[in-house]
Amino acid sequence: MAQRFSPALSTYVAFACAGLLAPIIIVVILSFGGEGYLHFPPTSFSLKWFNTFFGDTRWRQSLASSAVIALIACVIATVIGFLAAYALVRSEMRAKKFILSLMLMPIIVPTVITAIAMYFLTAKMGLVGNMLWIGFCHAIIALPVVLLILLAALQGVDVNLERAALSLGASRSRVFFKVVVPIAFPGVMSAALFAFLASFDELVISLFLAGARAQTLPVRIWNSLHLEIEPVVAAAATFLIGVTGIVLLVDGGIRRLRGSLTRKTET
């Protein structure tokens, strides 16, 4: 039987959603303004700020840096998260809860504290501005999200399928790559997308570690807002919103695929 909500609750939810979406909608509208300054509502509409965003070398370099760092973080966080989640799901170790708590620490400790600690380590090692190192640091922030997604995905992998493959003579590694990975693949893709998004939108850690050599897109937006509020900032922010929306849509498709595969496996 469908549950009915009171009109007051429905009104509250509608206002809450409107309040959350209003800033996003305003930024998107501003990005299409034709004036030489930020003005809401715009008196004219144009795509010139998107042309400036994609045509300016500095903005393109920031976008490329963000993409490369996010890909590095995505790969590192997904691989480590998958192996850790599989070990936590299948093992009988006594310190399982303690290990899980340690791996979830990055979402418990304030990001600015983590960023300061990473900065002192990075400065001591002389790696400020190194994109590979920044990607590794971003992977630490993305790892808890990846781990939580993959824990749920791997719990849906029937252990009897692994036992059957082992009884037929398959090695542990073959069972892992031929049975576990294909079944959990939709969850792996979902975790990888969220790891990419967590790194692509990361600002605080990038502010401490990027320097001038690897300025990411969020850092470039931050600096532009502090030095000179350019209208192109709205276009860059709209681009980030678009990337986030696309990732969420792709993840929704992957979740539906995972649900259909799960139903087929059960039948």
Stockholm file with secondary structure:
# STOCKHOLM 1.0

chainA/1-267         MAQRFSPALSTYVAFACAGLLAPIIIVVILSFGGEGYLHFPPTSFSLKWFNTFFGDTRWRQSLASSAVIALIACVIATVIGFLAAYALVRSEMRAKKFILSLMLMPIIVPTVITAIAMYFLTAKMGLVGNMLWIGFCHAIIALPVVLLILLAALQGVDVNLERAALSLGASRSRVFFKVVVPIAFPGVMSAALFAFLASFDELVISLFLAGARAQTLPVRIWNSLHLEIEPVVAAAATFLIGVTGIVLLVDGGIRRLRGSLTRKTET
#=GR chainA/1-267 SS CCCCCCHHHHHHHHHHHHHHHHHHHHHHHHHTBCSSSCCSSCSSBCSHHHHHHHHCHHHHHHHHHHHHHHHHHHHHHHHHHHHHHHHHHHCCCTTHHHHHHHHTGGGTSCHHHHHHHHHHHHHHHTCTTCHHHHHHHHHHHHHHHHHHHHHHHHHTSCHHHHHHHHHTTCCHHHHIIIIIHHHHHHHHHHHHHHHHHHHHTCCHHHHHHCTTTSCCHHHHHHHHHHHCCCTHHHHHHHHHHHHHHHHHHHHHHHHHHHHHHHHHHHC
#=GC SS_cons         CCCCCCHHHHHHHHHHHHHHHHHHHHHHHHHTBCSSSCCSSCSSBCSHHHHHHHHCHHHHHHHHHHHHHHHHHHHHHHHHHHHHHHHHHHCCCTTHHHHHHHHTGGGTSCHHHHHHHHHHHHHHHTCTTCHHHHHHHHHHHHHHHHHHHHHHHHHTSCHHHHHHHHHTTCCHHHHIIIIIHHHHHHHHHHHHHHHHHHHHTCCHHHHHHCTTTSCCHHHHHHHHHHHCCCTHHHHHHHHHHHHHHHHHHHHHHHHHHHHHHHHHHHC
//
